[in-house]
Amino acid sequence: MAATSSAFVSGLGSSSTFLTGAKRSHGLLSAGFGARAIPAFTPGKLIVAAAAVQPKKSWIPSVRGGGNFIDPEWLDGSLPGDYGFDPLGLGKDPAFLKWYREAELIHGRWAMAAVVGIFVGQAWSGIPWFEAGAAPGAVAPFSFGSLLGTQLLLMGWVESKRWADFFNPDSQSVEWATPWSRTAENFANATGDQGYPGGKFFDPLGLAGTLKDGVYIPDGEKLERLKLAEIKHARIAMLAMLIFYFEAGQGKTPLGALGL
């Protein structure tokens, strides 16, 4: 629901901390007025400032009310792609909310990779994705056991590192983690945001930052746009994978459903 924020401050000389002294006040002003400039405070004069606050986005745009089902109070719109969707109240606890967002990111990234792999794999081999593992020569020259063991070893190592970094951010950015790959230099959480490592290793094209004198400098504006784009694509990919599973249950493939 759109609202209007208005602030009326009567000058009381240098004793006023609302505009001059308190960090909290500055934060409230920034939140209420966005990037709009606030006139300089002049003792003895009345300052009137007003700006429209951007309404919270809803996952049911046509519905403006509905309590926590439509507009949960624990979702404040600060997360990329936050449209107030939490009908089960899973994110009431801030710790759980952080964990669910991390899980959504990881599952979404795997889903995006899987969707591309399914299309490319079938287009190249002609074998449906749900039969690829059973096709003759599909896993040659390796046995299924060797592939499974290798996957468990490599993914277990990576996931254990990610798990440790989630509970203790940047704890894995030390040289002893992987001595041969200059961990602290290449794998540091360069963007400063959990789940978005960035840096010259994870952002070699500089899509969300620039590399200057060997130091990665994130671009906050670009990063926020990419976060939103990623989470939207991730959600679409997860829905696509769900549809692929239903199709596979009927013996159909994505390319077959498209008539290709």
Residue pairs with C-beta under 8 A, 6 or more apart in sequence:
1 55
1 56
1 64
2 52
2 53
2 55
3 52
3 53
3 55
4 50
4 51
4 52
4 53
5 32
5 33
5 50
5 51
5 52
5 53
6 48
6 49
6 50
7 29
7 32
7 47
7 48
7 49
7 50
8 46
8 47
8 48
9 16
9 18
9 19
9 41
9 46
9 47
10 46
11 41
11 42
11 43
11 44
11 45
11 46
11 47
12 43
13 43
13 44
14 20
14 43
16 41
17 25
18 25
19 25
19 29
19 38
19 41
19 47
20 41
29 38
32 51
32 53
33 49
33 51
34 51
34 53
34 54
36 49
36 51
38 47
38 49
39 47
39 49
41 47
56 71
56 76
56 77
56 84
57 77
57 82
57 83
57 84
58 64
58 70
58 71
58 83
58 84
59 70
59 83
59 84
59 85
60 66
60 70
63 70
65 71
68 89
69 87
70 84
71 84
72 84
72 86
72 89
72 91
72 92
74 86
74 91
74 92
74 94
74 97
75 82
75 84
75 86
75 91
76 82
77 84
79 101
80 224
80 227
80 228
80 230
80 231
81 227
81 228
81 231
81 232
81 235
90 96
90 97
90 100
91 97
91 100
98 194
99 166
101 195
102 166
102 194
102 195
104 231
104 234
104 235
105 195
105 230
105 231
105 234
106 162
107 234
107 238
108 230
108 231
108 233
108 234
108 235
108 237
108 238
109 230
109 234
111 234
111 237
111 238
111 240
111 241
112 233
112 234
112 237
114 237
114 241
115 237
115 240
115 241
115 244
117 129
118 129
118 244
118 254
119 254
119 255
121 127
121 129
121 132
122 128
122 129
122 253
122 254
122 255
123 255
123 260
125 132
125 135
127 135
127 138
128 248
128 253
128 256
129 244
129 248
129 253
130 248
130 253
132 138
133 139
133 144
139 147
142 150
161 172
161 177
164 171
164 172
165 171
165 172
165 189
166 194
169 189
169 194
170 188
170 189
172 183
172 187
173 183
173 184
173 187
173 188
173 189
174 183
174 184
175 182
175 183
175 184
176 183
177 183
177 187
178 187
181 187
186 199
186 200
186 201
187 197
187 199
187 201
187 202
188 197
188 199
189 196
189 197
189 198
189 199
190 197
190 198
190 199
190 200
190 202
190 203
190 209
190 216
190 218
191 197
191 198
191 199
191 208
191 209
191 218
191 223
192 218
193 223
196 208
196 223
196 227
198 208
198 209
198 216
198 218
198 223
199 216
200 211
200 216
203 209
203 216
207 222
207 226
208 218
208 219
208 222
208 223
208 226
209 216
209 217
209 218
209 219
209 222
209 223
210 216
210 217
210 219
211 217
240 254
244 254
247 253
247 254
247 256
247 257
